Amino acid sequence: MHLFSRRANVIPLQDIDKSERDGTPETLGNSADDSDPLAEFLAERQFIAADDAYGVERARKRIEESGLVSMMLDTCNAINRMVGRTLVDVHSFLPPIPILCCFIYIEDGTEYFMRLELQGVNPTLIFAKRNCRDTETNDFIRWAQRLANIEPITIDVKAVHEFQDLCVSVEQVRKWFQYLISGLDRAQVPSF
């Protein structure tokens, strides 16, 4: 009978200091503070950028204003209209993600993709293929595959081009898509 009539012990708020109420221990300090050992460690390992977020934003805006992204989107749409279905799927990304757009072509369980992204402030075009999405639900089979060095997912980067100049023609963009749809065939590698 006394099970539901017990009163919970209540700790008055004045006994709890501010750091316990916030959930933020005061021992971490301000991560922006240069004297913080954690901040120094992260800066040494180059995990904390030297406030180049504005530079990345300017680079992204410069790429979008160059017309390169719209040329790629228009070419993708034209290809899909020509074949009458979605042959090449497109994904667009918003800041702060450094990827601007990704185009994916799937054939026989293999995904081929072309991705325009920022590496720092430099626009980079990456061609890669991803084999066999992991659809296995049995953990034992997944473990056995890893043990036998049979990875259910493998990503092979086939080509990387870092742009020094953003002067790109429509014909070059078409060659990129031709290379993508060829399954990244070496005979179709575009010149940059």
C-alpha positions as CSV (number, residue, x, y, z in Angstrom):
1,M,0.0,0.0,0.0
2,H,2.8,2.3,0.7
3,L,4.3,1.8,-2.8
4,F,2.5,4.7,-4.4
5,S,2.4,7.0,-1.5
6,R,6.2,7.4,-1.1
7,R,7.5,10.9,-1.7
8,A,10.4,11.5,-4.0
9,N,13.5,13.2,-2.5
10,V,13.6,16.7,-3.8
11,I,16.9,18.5,-4.0
12,P,16.5,22.3,-3.8
13,L,17.9,24.2,-6.8
14,Q,20.1,26.4,-4.7
15,D,22.2,23.4,-3.8
16,I,23.1,22.7,-7.4
17,D,25.8,24.9,-8.9
18,K,25.4,26.5,-12.3
19,S,27.5,24.1,-14.2
20,E,25.5,21.1,-13.1
21,R,22.2,22.9,-14.1
22,D,23.5,23.8,-17.5
23,G,24.9,20.3,-18.1
24,T,28.1,22.0,-19.2
25,P,31.1,21.4,-16.9
26,E,33.2,24.4,-16.3
27,T,36.3,22.3,-16.6
28,L,36.1,22.3,-20.4
29,G,36.2,26.0,-20.7
30,N,35.7,27.9,-23.9
31,S,36.8,25.9,-26.9
32,A,37.7,29.2,-28.7
33,D,40.1,30.1,-25.9
34,D,43.7,29.6,-27.1
35,S,44.9,28.4,-23.7
36,D,42.5,25.4,-23.7
37,P,44.6,22.3,-24.2
38,L,41.8,20.6,-26.2
39,A,41.5,23.5,-28.6
40,E,45.3,23.6,-29.0
41,F,45.3,19.8,-29.7
42,L,42.5,20.1,-32.3
43,A,44.2,23.1,-34.0
44,E,47.5,21.2,-34.2
45,R,45.8,18.3,-35.9
46,Q,44.2,20.8,-38.3
47,F,40.6,19.9,-37.2
48,I,39.9,23.5,-36.4
49,A,40.1,25.6,-39.5
50,A,41.6,29.1,-39.3
51,D,38.2,30.7,-39.7
52,D,38.0,30.1,-43.5
53,A,34.2,29.6,-43.5
54,Y,33.8,32.9,-45.3
55,G,36.3,31.8,-47.9
56,V,34.4,28.6,-48.5
57,E,31.1,30.5,-48.8
58,R,32.7,32.9,-51.4
59,A,34.1,29.9,-53.3
60,R,30.7,28.2,-53.4
61,K,29.1,31.5,-54.6
62,R,31.8,31.9,-57.3
63,I,31.1,28.4,-58.6
64,E,27.4,28.9,-58.7
65,E,27.8,32.3,-60.4
66,S,30.2,30.7,-63.0
67,G,27.2,28.7,-64.4
68,L,29.0,25.3,-63.9
69,V,26.4,23.9,-61.6
70,S,23.5,25.0,-63.8
71,M,25.3,23.6,-66.9
72,M,25.6,20.2,-65.1
73,L,22.0,20.3,-64.0
74,D,20.7,21.2,-67.5
75,T,22.8,18.4,-69.1
76,C,21.5,15.9,-66.6
77,N,17.9,17.0,-67.3
78,A,18.5,16.8,-71.1
79,I,19.8,13.3,-70.8
80,N,16.8,12.2,-68.7
81,R,14.4,13.8,-71.2
82,M,16.2,12.1,-74.2
83,V,15.7,8.6,-72.7
84,G,12.3,9.3,-71.2
85,R,13.1,8.3,-67.7
86,T,15.5,9.1,-64.8
87,L,18.7,7.6,-66.1
88,V,20.9,9.9,-64.0
89,D,19.7,10.9,-60.6
90,V,20.9,14.2,-59.2
91,H,21.4,15.3,-55.6
92,S,22.0,19.0,-54.6
93,F,23.4,20.0,-51.2
94,L,23.1,23.2,-49.2
95,P,25.9,24.8,-47.2
96,P,27.7,24.1,-45.0
97,I,28.1,20.7,-46.7
98,P,31.1,21.1,-49.1
99,I,29.4,19.1,-51.9
100,L,27.5,21.2,-54.4
101,C,25.9,18.4,-56.5
102,C,26.2,14.7,-57.1
103,F,25.0,12.7,-60.2
104,I,24.4,9.0,-59.9
105,Y,24.0,6.4,-62.6
106,I,23.1,2.8,-61.6
107,E,23.8,-0.3,-63.7
108,D,23.7,-3.9,-62.5
109,G,23.9,-3.1,-58.8
110,T,26.8,-0.7,-59.2
111,E,26.5,3.0,-58.6
112,Y,28.6,5.3,-60.7
113,F,28.7,8.9,-59.5
114,M,30.2,12.2,-60.4
115,R,30.4,14.8,-57.6
116,L,31.3,18.5,-57.7
117,E,32.6,19.5,-54.3
118,L,34.8,22.0,-52.5
119,Q,38.0,20.8,-51.0
120,G,38.9,23.9,-49.1
121,V,38.2,26.7,-51.5
122,N,39.1,24.7,-54.6
123,P,36.3,23.1,-56.7
124,T,36.9,19.5,-57.4
125,L,35.2,17.0,-59.7
126,I,35.3,13.4,-58.5
127,F,34.3,10.3,-60.4
128,A,33.8,7.1,-58.4
129,K,31.9,3.8,-58.4
130,R,30.3,2.1,-55.5
131,N,29.7,-1.7,-55.7
132,C,26.9,-3.6,-54.1
133,R,24.9,-1.8,-51.5
134,D,24.9,-3.8,-48.3
135,T,21.4,-5.4,-48.2
136,E,22.4,-8.3,-46.0
137,T,20.5,-8.3,-42.7
138,N,22.2,-11.4,-41.2
139,D,25.1,-10.2,-38.9
140,F,26.8,-13.6,-39.1
141,I,27.0,-13.4,-42.9
142,R,28.3,-9.8,-42.7
143,W,30.9,-10.9,-40.2
144,A,31.9,-13.9,-42.4
145,Q,32.2,-11.6,-45.5
146,R,34.5,-9.2,-43.6
147,L,36.6,-12.1,-42.3
148,A,37.0,-13.4,-45.9
149,N,37.8,-9.9,-47.1
150,I,34.7,-9.8,-49.1
151,E,33.4,-6.3,-48.5
152,P,29.8,-5.8,-49.4
153,I,30.4,-2.1,-50.2
154,T,33.5,-0.9,-52.0
155,I,34.1,2.6,-53.4
156,D,36.7,3.0,-56.1
157,V,37.7,6.6,-57.0
158,K,38.4,6.6,-60.8
159,A,39.2,10.2,-61.5
160,V,39.7,13.5,-59.6
161,H,40.1,16.9,-61.2
162,E,40.8,20.0,-59.2
163,F,39.8,23.1,-61.1
164,Q,42.3,26.0,-61.3
165,D,40.1,27.9,-63.7
166,L,36.3,27.7,-64.0
167,C,36.1,28.1,-67.8
168,V,34.2,25.0,-68.8
169,S,32.2,24.5,-72.0
170,V,29.0,22.7,-72.4
171,E,30.8,20.1,-74.6
172,Q,33.2,19.3,-71.7
173,V,30.2,18.8,-69.3
174,R,28.6,16.5,-71.9
175,K,31.8,14.4,-72.0
176,W,31.8,14.1,-68.2
177,F,28.2,12.7,-68.4
178,Q,29.3,10.4,-71.2
179,Y,32.1,9.1,-69.0
180,L,29.6,8.6,-66.1
181,I,27.0,6.7,-68.2
182,S,29.7,4.6,-69.8
183,G,30.3,3.1,-66.3
184,L,33.5,5.0,-66.0
185,D,35.1,3.2,-69.0
186,R,38.7,4.2,-69.5
187,A,38.1,4.7,-73.2
188,Q,35.7,7.5,-72.3
189,V,37.8,9.4,-69.8
190,P,37.4,13.1,-70.5
191,S,40.3,15.5,-70.9
192,F,40.2,18.3,-68.4
